[in-house]
Amino acid sequence: MNKKSNLTIIILNHNVKQLLLNCLSSLTAAKTSQDDWEIIVVDNASHDDSVPTTQRIFPDVKIISCHKNVGFAAGNNIALKTITSEFVLLLNPDTIVYPQTIQTVLQYIKSHSDVGAATCRVELPDGTLDYSCHRHFPDPWNSFLHLYSWFFKKFSKYSNSDITDTIHEIDALSGAFAMIRTQAGRHVNWLDEDYFFNGEDIDFCYKLKLSGWKVMYIPGVKITHFKGSSAKATRSTRLAWSRNSTHAMRLFYQKHLAAKYPALLNYLVYAGIYLLQTVRKLKARYN
């Protein structure tokens, strides 16, 4: 068997040492002698001994240390702008990768030159689908159904649609597992650093689509995502998540959708985002 194409795996870490170690262990178990992978951990100013522990247990992993928490987009971009490999995998530290998942997705994107990014099935610990790995782009109606209407949420195309077990094109994947063709990433200037945390993955896919690249979903292989393990661990991180998640919604709408709709609808959208932010802050503060 020919040696597989070179791949750089980038993992952004912030104070999730044990999850990071578990993720790296799963990569070690999944890697075969035929695989040529470089692993980079970008550490966002952790204070939980993530860096020295990783260096001790996984000496082949390259560490890039940030002097402060610069966020998801900026942190990943630090590594992305240094890579020389043809393909790159953005991988969350709170994931477990299974044998043949990376190899299968890599082989697919390698053999389809019009694909800019691809993902696998991303499961939550209970085995259900993490909807973020298979999304339509938001618009005011679908976002309203998704966020404010419990009964009608199933009719929102943003995160609820029939998902076949065959490989197919999607609008947006999740940054938890994003296999990217380096050429495509450079074409759209990688991740938009206006997003601190949340939203950068859907924005990236939106730019890919505008530039003519496809984003593909490959359901035959999977990872497990312990979603929210770091973002919702403490009151302060929950508050930060409530701010960043709604800021990302506002930012995406301003950048890509506001010009398409009348001023009154834009006002209602921004009011809805503000209301959602208020509710999420209250939940984060008192739960």
N, C-alpha and C positions, 0 to 999 in steps of 0.2 A: 504494500500500500504506500502511495506517495505521501510524503510529509505534508500535513495540512498547512494552509496559509498562515502567516504570522498574525497573531491577534494580541492586542493590548486590552487587559481587563482593568478598569478603573473603579475603585471602591472609595466612596467618600465616607469618612468616619467622624462622628462627634459623640464621644462619651458613651459608646456602646461596645465596650471591650469584649465582653463575652460573646455577643452576637457576631462581632467581627471575626473572632477566633473560630466560631462555629462555621461561619461562611467560608473562611479560608480553608478550614479542614474539609468542607464539602467539595471545594474546588480541587484540593489535592487528591481526594478520592475519585473525582470524576475525570481527572486528567489521565491520558494514556501516554505511552512512549511515543506515539505518533504526533502528539500535539506540541505546538510551539507557541506557548503563551507567555507573555510578560504580564506581571501583576503589579499595579501601582495602587497604593493606599494613600489618599490625600487626607491628612488629618486636620480637621477644623478646630485646632486649639483645644484638644481634649485634655482633661485633667484627671483621667481615671487610669493612667498607666497603659493606655492603648498602644502607644508607640513603642516603648521599651519591651513590652510583652510580645508584641508582634515581631519585633526585630529578633528577639531571642528564639521564638518558636518557629518563625518562618523567615529565615535569614535571606532567602532569595527574593523576597518581596521588597520592592522599592518603596520607600516612604518619602512623601513630600509633606513637610510640616508647615502649616499656616500659623502666623503669629496671633491671629484672631479668627473667629468664626465668620467667614466671608460668605456663607450661604451655599446652596446646592449648585447653582449655575456657575458662579465665579470659582468655587472650589474645583469643580470638574474641569472647567476651562483651563485652569492652571496646568493640569496634566494633558488635556486634549491638545493644547497648542505646542506640546513637545513631542508628540508621538510620531513615529515613522512607519508604523504598521499600516497595512491596507485596510484593516478592519479594527473596530474598537467596541468593547462591550461595557456599557455603564451598568453597574450592578450595585444594588443596595447592600449594606452590611447586614441588614436584618432578613437575609434570604438564605435558603438552603438550595444548592444546585445539585441536580441528580445526573448520573452518568448518561452521556449521549445528548443531553440537552444543548449544551454549547456547540458541540460538534454538528448536530443536526441543523441548528439555526445558522451557524457559520457556513456550512456547505450550501444551504439554500441561497443565502444572500450572495455568496461567492459565484454561484452559477446563474444568477439573474441580474444582469447588469443594470436594469432599470429600477432595482430596489435600493432605496437609500437607507432604510432601516427595517428591522424585523424583530419580532418578539415571540416568545413561547406562551403557553398557558401559564398564568400566574395564579396560584391557589393560595387562599388563606389557610391557616392551620386546621380549620375544620373541613377542608376539602372543597369549599365553595370557591367560585371564581372571584378574584379581585377585579371588580369591574373596570378599574383604571387601565388594565392592559388591553381593553377592547372597547374603545369609545368612538362616538361620533363627535364632530366638532360642536360646541355649544352654540345655541342661538337663544333669543329671549324666551320663546315658547317652551322649548325642550328644557331649558334651565329652570324655568318656573315649575314645570311638572316635576322635575327631579328634586328640587330643593324644598318646595312649599306644598306639594300636594301628595300626601301619603297614599291615598287611594289611587290617584291617577299616575303615580310615579312609574308604574309599569308601562305607560304609554310614551314615556320620554325616550326619544331616540339617543339622547346623550349617553346613557349607560344601560339602557334596557332594549335589547333587540335579540332576535333569534340568532344564535351562534351555531354555525354548522361545525362539524368535526373535520372539515377539510380546510386546507390552506386557502386563505382568502385575504383580500385587501381590506384594510381598515383606515379610519381617519387618524386615530392617535393611539399610541401605546403608552406604557408607563416607564418612567425613568428607573423603576426597580430592576428591570431587565430590558435594556435597549441595545441591540446589536446594530451598529452603524457603519456604513461604508465611509471611510475617511474622506474620500473625494466629495461625497454628498455633504458631510458635516462642514467641511471647509467652504463648500459652495454657499452655505447659508450662514457662515460665520459662527458655527457652533451654538452654544446656549446663550440666550439673552440675559445678561446680568442685571437687568432691571427687576427680574424676579429673584427674590432672596431664597424662598423655599415654597414650593407648590407652583404649578402653572407652566414652568419652563419646559416640561416635556411636551405638553399639548401645543405650546407656542412653537417649539422646534419642529414638530410634525406638521404644523400649519405651514411653516416656511418651506419645508421639504415639498409638500404638495404643490404650493405655489410655483416652485422651481421645477416641477415635472417629475419628481421622484415618487416612487410608491412606498407605502408602509404596509408590511405584511404580518399576518397573524398565523403562527404555526402551532396548531393545537396538539400535535402528536407527542410533544415533550413538554416538561413543566419544571417549575421551581415552586418552592413554598416561601411565602412572604409573610413575615411576622409584622404586619402593617401597623404603624403608629407606635412601635415599641419605644422609640426615643422621643418622638414628637409629643406624646401624651403621657410621659412618665411622671412628670411633676406639675404642680400648678403653674409654675413659670413657663414651662415648655408648652403646656396646654394653652396658656394665654398667647404665647408667641405664635402657636399654630393657628389660633382663631384670627389673629391679625393677618398673618401671612397668607392664609388660604383665601380670605375675602379680598385682600389686596391683589392677589393674583387674578381673581375674577374681574375686578375692576380694570386692571391693567390690560388683560387680554381683550376685554370689550373695547377699551379705548383704542388699542392698537389695530384691531382687526375688524371690528363690527360696527362701531358707533357711526361711522360715515355712511353706512348702508341703511340706517333707520332714521325716522323723524325725531325731532328734538323732544317731543313729549314722551315717546317711547323710551328714549335714552334716559330721560329724567326718572321714569318709573323703574328702569333697570337699576340705575344707581341707587335709588331709594330702597329697592329690594335688597341690594347688596349690603347697604348700610344697616338695614334691619337684621339681616342674617348675621352680620358681624357683631351686632349688639347681643343677639341671642347666644351666639357662640362664646362671647366673652363672659356672659353671665354664667353659662354652664361651666366654663373652664374655671371660673373663680370660685364657684360654690359646690361643684361636684367633687 
